[in-house]
């Protein structure tokens, strides 16, 4: 095996499932830290924790190759005061306890990756944002990302390399944004959302996993990395690509006023759709990483037509 042990904190969600399946044939053991115990499947084992306090789970971090923090309440909800607190707490508490444990271990993990979000950058239509020249703004989602990364950076871990991985919208067939966009196309409502001019910074699920493997294999890499494909697209173009690939030539658009009504009905926020995220993975590209799916056309075609490594089975 290429690796000994990989620990996925909060790894029972969509991206955690992708990573567990990707690394299961590359590591002796995959440990998922979860609030709920589940059955061990081959070399993927679940260990319970509460994400706030130390416990038996801390032994799983000893001398591991990688710990990834994937914890955090889903932001696809209304930003009520209760939900805002849960969004903050679910990220900051888990980051704090992981930082304390990793700092104090005699044989800590070699690499600690915190999965943060590319939404940390401002609403951008004028120029792309990268790790060196990107600009922050204000607003709830940006505040969450800034606080999350501050909690991550708070801990000095001289024996453990750290990477804050600012993830774009992960595209895959089983969950996250793509199945929802595809359902709109199937229903004939797969036109642009709002004016369609907002940029979407996306990454194919396989490249999300491959980028993490790349960061593991190059110990000189640390700090902030954007994990987004090198060719973001505008919302109108992405919807056109999905329609064209699926074979539905026409899709009704959803103007902003309609999105606001729909967001109220389904309990979400229009910011998740209308914010323009124009983000580039400069540091990954500069390090020599090659994306397998560089264009949205290639990613969507693969997701819809190719046998899926991560497709859910019945």
Secondary structure per residue as TSV (DSSP state, phi and psi in degrees):
chain	resnum	aa	ss	phi	psi
A	1	X	-	360.0	148.8
A	2	X	-	-73.7	-35.4
A	3	X	E	-126.6	158.1
A	4	X	E	-85.6	-64.2
A	5	X	E	-142.6	139.0
A	6	X	E	-125.1	132.0
A	7	X	E	-112.3	127.0
A	8	X	E	-113.1	102.1
A	9	X	E	-78.0	122.3
A	10	X	T	70.6	34.5
A	11	X	T	-87.7	15.2
A	12	X	T	-96.7	8.5
A	13	X	S	-89.5	-167.5
A	14	X	H	-60.4	-56.0
A	15	X	H	-66.4	-36.5
A	16	X	H	-60.7	-39.6
A	17	X	H	-64.3	-42.0
A	18	X	H	-59.0	-47.6
A	19	X	H	-68.3	-39.2
A	20	X	H	-61.6	-42.8
A	21	X	H	-71.2	-34.1
A	22	X	H	-68.7	-42.2
A	23	X	H	-92.3	-6.0
A	24	X	T	-63.4	-27.2
A	25	X	T	-96.8	5.0
A	26	X	T	-113.8	-10.6
A	27	X	E	-129.7	150.1
A	28	X	E	-63.6	-36.7
A	29	X	E	-151.6	138.9
A	30	X	E	-115.5	124.2
A	31	X	E	-110.0	127.6
A	32	X	E	-108.1	119.4
A	33	X	E	-87.2	119.3
A	34	X	E	-143.0	155.5
A	35	X	S	-76.0	-13.9
A	36	X	S	-124.8	130.7
A	37	X	-	-74.6	139.1
A	38	X	-	-134.1	169.6
A	39	X	-	-69.2	140.5
A	40	X	-	-72.6	130.2
A	41	X	B	-121.5	110.3
A	42	X	T	55.4	-117.8
A	43	X	T	-102.4	18.9
A	44	X	E	-106.5	113.9
A	45	X	E	-122.3	139.4
A	46	X	E	-100.8	134.7
A	47	X	E	-122.9	132.1
A	48	X	E	-81.5	145.9
A	49	X	-	-154.9	167.6
A	50	X	-	-105.4	-2.3
A	51	X	S	73.6	10.1
A	52	X	S	-132.0	-34.2
A	53	X	S	-127.5	159.9
A	54	X	-	-71.4	155.2
A	55	X	-	-169.1	-164.1
A	56	X	G	-60.6	-24.3
A	57	X	G	-60.8	-25.1
A	58	X	G	-61.4	-28.1
A	59	X	G	-64.8	-24.6
A	60	X	G	-69.9	-18.3
A	61	X	G	-86.2	-10.1
A	62	X	T	-65.5	121.9
A	63	X	T	55.7	35.3
A	64	X	-	-84.9	158.8
A	65	X	S	-75.3	-34.1
A	66	X	E	-156.1	135.9
A	67	X	E	-119.7	127.0
A	68	X	E	-116.5	127.5
A	69	X	E	-95.4	112.4
A	70	X	-	-111.7	9.7
A	71	X	-	-72.8	150.9
A	72	X	-	150.6	132.3
A	73	X	-	-59.0	139.1
A	74	X	-	-59.3	130.3
A	75	X	S	-80.7	-1.4
A	76	X	-	-79.6	71.9
A	77	X	S	-157.6	171.0
A	78	X	-	-73.6	141.6
A	79	X	-	-84.7	64.0
A	80	X	-	-75.9	164.6
A	81	X	H	-60.5	-38.1
A	82	X	H	-64.3	-47.2
A	83	X	H	-66.7	-38.4
A	84	X	H	-59.3	-45.3
A	85	X	H	-61.8	-42.8
A	86	X	H	-66.4	-36.4
A	87	X	H	-64.0	-45.6
A	88	X	H	-64.7	-53.9
A	89	X	H	-60.9	-40.7
A	90	X	H	-65.7	-24.1
A	91	X	H	-91.1	-44.8
A	92	X	H	-74.0	-38.9
A	93	X	H	-65.5	-45.1
A	94	X	H	-67.9	-38.3
A	95	X	H	-63.9	-40.1
A	96	X	H	-65.2	-46.2
A	97	X	H	-70.5	-36.1
A	98	X	H	-63.6	-42.7
A	99	X	H	-62.3	-42.8
A	100	X	H	-62.3	-45.6
A	101	X	H	-67.2	-46.3
A	102	X	H	-63.1	-40.8
A	103	X	H	-60.3	-37.2
A	104	X	H	-90.7	-12.8
A	105	X	-	-71.4	141.1
A	106	X	T	-71.4	-38.9
A	107	X	T	-120.3	79.6
A	108	X	-	-79.1	174.4
A	109	X	-	-60.3	150.9
A	110	X	S	-70.5	-35.6
A	111	X	E	-141.6	134.1
A	112	X	E	-120.3	118.8
A	113	X	E	-110.5	127.0
A	114	X	E	-102.5	118.7
A	115	X	E	-79.6	106.8
A	116	X	E	-105.9	-150.6
A	117	X	E	-137.9	142.3
A	118	X	G	-70.5	-6.5
A	119	X	G	-75.1	0.4
A	120	X	G	-64.5	-22.3
A	121	X	S	-83.9	162.0
A	122	X	-	-69.6	163.2
A	123	X	-	-59.9	114.1
A	124	X	-	-129.0	120.7
A	125	X	S	-122.2	-10.4
A	126	X	S	-90.9	-33.0
A	127	X	S	-160.8	155.3
A	128	X	-	-72.1	157.6
A	129	X	B	-111.8	130.0
A	130	X	-	-127.5	-176.1
A	131	X	T	-66.3	-25.8
A	132	X	T	-95.3	-36.5
A	133	X	T	-116.2	0.6
A	134	X	-	-64.3	147.8
A	135	X	-	-116.2	140.1
A	136	X	-	-90.1	166.5
A	137	X	-	-136.6	-145.3
A	138	X	-	-125.9	172.5
A	139	X	S	123.3	161.9
A	140	X	H	-59.9	-49.9
A	141	X	H	-64.3	-37.7
A	142	X	H	-67.3	-40.9
A	143	X	H	-61.2	-40.2
A	144	X	H	-61.4	-47.8
A	145	X	H	-63.0	-42.4
A	146	X	H	-64.2	-43.0
A	147	X	H	-65.9	-38.4
A	148	X	H	-63.6	-47.0
A	149	X	H	-70.6	-32.1
A	150	X	H	-64.0	-40.0
A	151	X	H	-64.7	-37.7
A	152	X	H	-67.2	-43.0
A	153	X	H	-77.0	-13.3
A	154	X	T	-62.1	-32.0
A	155	X	S	-93.7	126.9
A	156	X	-	-84.7	118.7
A	157	X	-	-129.4	77.8
A	158	X	T	-61.4	-22.5
A	159	X	T	-95.3	-5.6
A	160	X	S	-126.0	120.8
A	161	X	E	-72.0	144.3
A	162	X	E	-125.0	140.0
A	163	X	E	-134.5	126.7
A	164	X	E	-95.0	109.9
A	165	X	E	-100.7	105.7
A	166	X	E	-83.1	100.0
A	167	X	E	-85.5	136.3
A	168	X	-	-81.5	-166.5
A	169	X	E	-74.9	117.1
A	170	X	E	-82.1	125.3
A	171	X	E	-101.5	124.8
A	172	X	-	-161.7	169.3
A	173	X	S	-82.4	-24.8
A	174	X	S	-88.5	-25.4
A	175	X	S	-165.7	-170.7
A	176	X	S	69.6	-149.0
A	177	X	H	-74.7	-36.2
A	178	X	H	-60.8	-47.4
A	179	X	H	-58.5	-32.3
A	180	X	H	-71.5	-41.2
A	181	X	H	-65.2	-39.6
A	182	X	H	-64.4	-38.2
A	183	X	H	-62.7	-37.8
A	184	X	H	-61.6	-42.7
A	185	X	H	-61.7	-44.3
A	186	X	H	-61.4	-31.6
A	187	X	T	-88.8	2.7
A	188	X	T	80.9	12.2
A	189	X	-	-113.9	27.9
A	190	X	-	-91.5	39.7
A	191	X	S	-86.9	-169.6
A	192	X	-	-68.0	153.7
A	193	X	B	-105.5	129.9
A	194	X	T	66.0	-137.8
A	195	X	T	-86.2	-3.7
A	196	X	S	75.0	3.5
A	197	X	-	-88.5	-8.8
A	198	X	S	-73.3	138.1
A	199	X	E	-79.0	146.7
A	200	X	E	-117.4	116.6
A	201	X	-	-97.5	111.9
A	202	X	E	-121.0	168.4
A	203	X	E	-152.9	135.7
A	204	X	E	-66.0	141.7
A	205	X	H	-56.7	-34.8
A	206	X	H	-67.2	-39.8
A	207	X	H	-69.9	-30.3
A	208	X	H	-60.6	-44.9
A	209	X	H	-68.7	-42.7
A	210	X	H	-64.0	-35.4
A	211	X	H	-66.5	-35.9
A	212	X	H	-68.1	-40.8
A	213	X	H	-61.3	-40.1
A	214	X	H	-60.4	-45.1
A	215	X	H	-64.6	-33.5
A	216	X	H	-65.8	-38.6
A	217	X	H	-82.7	-11.8
A	218	X	-	-121.1	91.3
A	219	X	T	-65.8	-10.5
A	220	X	T	-81.0	-7.8
A	221	X	-	-92.5	127.6
A	222	X	-	-156.8	170.9
A	223	X	E	93.9	-148.4
A	224	X	E	-91.2	131.8
A	225	X	E	-132.8	135.9
A	226	X	E	-85.5	131.6
A	227	X	E	-112.0	82.2
A	228	X	S	-140.7	148.6
A	229	X	-	-62.3	153.6
A	230	X	S	-73.6	-4.9
A	231	X	-	-129.1	80.1
A	232	X	-	-61.6	156.8
A	233	X	E	-130.6	157.5
A	234	X	E	-74.5	154.8
A	235	X	H	-54.9	-43.6
A	236	X	H	-62.2	-38.4
A	237	X	H	-69.9	-41.5
A	238	X	H	-61.4	-44.7
A	239	X	H	-64.1	-37.4
A	240	X	H	-62.0	-42.2
A	241	X	H	-63.6	-43.1
A	242	X	H	-65.1	-44.3
A	243	X	H	-61.3	-47.1
A	244	X	H	-63.4	-44.1
A	245	X	H	-68.4	-38.4
A	246	X	H	-75.3	-26.3
A	247	X	T	99.1	26.4
A	248	X	-	-117.0	101.2
A	249	X	-	-68.8	-25.8
A	250	X	-	-120.9	139.6
A	251	X	-	-143.3	130.5
A	252	X	-	-69.4	135.5
A	253	X	-	-76.2	162.7
A	254	X	B	-121.7	99.7
A	255	X	-	-65.1	165.1
A	256	X	H	-59.5	-39.2
A	257	X	H	-63.7	-35.0
A	258	X	H	-70.3	-38.5
A	259	X	H	-63.1	-38.0
A	260	X	H	-64.5	-40.7
A	261	X	H	-66.2	-45.4
A	262	X	H	-62.8	-38.1
A	263	X	H	-63.5	-38.6
A	264	X	H	-63.7	-41.1
A	265	X	H	-67.2	-44.4
A	266	X	H	-94.3	-1.1
A	267	X	T	76.5	49.8
A	268	X	-	-138.4	-170.8
A	269	X	-	-123.0	140.5
A	270	X	T	-67.9	-20.9
A	271	X	H	-55.9	-35.0
A	272	X	H	-62.3	-24.6
A	273	X	H	-101.3	-37.5
A	274	X	H	-94.9	-17.0
A	275	X	S	-68.2	133.9
A	276	X	-	-88.5	110.2
A	277	X	-	-106.1	97.3
A	278	X	-	-109.3	88.6
A	279	X	B	-123.7	136.4
A	280	X	-	-117.6	145.7
A	281	X	-	-90.4	59.6
A	282	X	H	-56.6	-46.7
A	283	X	H	-69.0	-37.3
A	284	X	H	-62.8	-46.3
A	285	X	H	-63.5	-42.7
A	286	X	H	-63.4	-29.2
A	287	X	T	-79.2	-8.6
A	288	X	T	104.7	2.2
A	289	X	-	-67.9	136.1
A	290	X	-	-112.7	120.1
A	291	X	-	-72.6	135.1
A	292	X	S	-74.3	-31.6
A	293	X	-	-120.8	96.0
A	294	X	-	-89.0	-23.5
A	295	X	S	-120.0	153.3
A	296	X	H	-63.6	-34.2
A	297	X	H	-59.6	-46.5
A	298	X	H	-65.6	-40.5
A	299	X	H	-65.9	-47.3
A	300	X	H	-66.0	-41.3
A	301	X	H	-60.7	-42.8
A	302	X	H	-64.2	-45.0
A	303	X	H	-62.5	-41.1
A	304	X	H	-83.5	-30.8
A	305	X	H	-113.6	-27.8
A	306	X	S	-88.2	153.4
A	307	X	-	-58.4	127.3
A	308	X	-	-93.5	124.8
A	309	X	T	-61.5	-33.9
A	310	X	T	-110.1	9.9
A	311	X	-	-67.1	136.9
A	312	X	-	-66.5	142.9
A	313	X	-	-109.7	151.6
A	314	X	-	-82.1	360.0
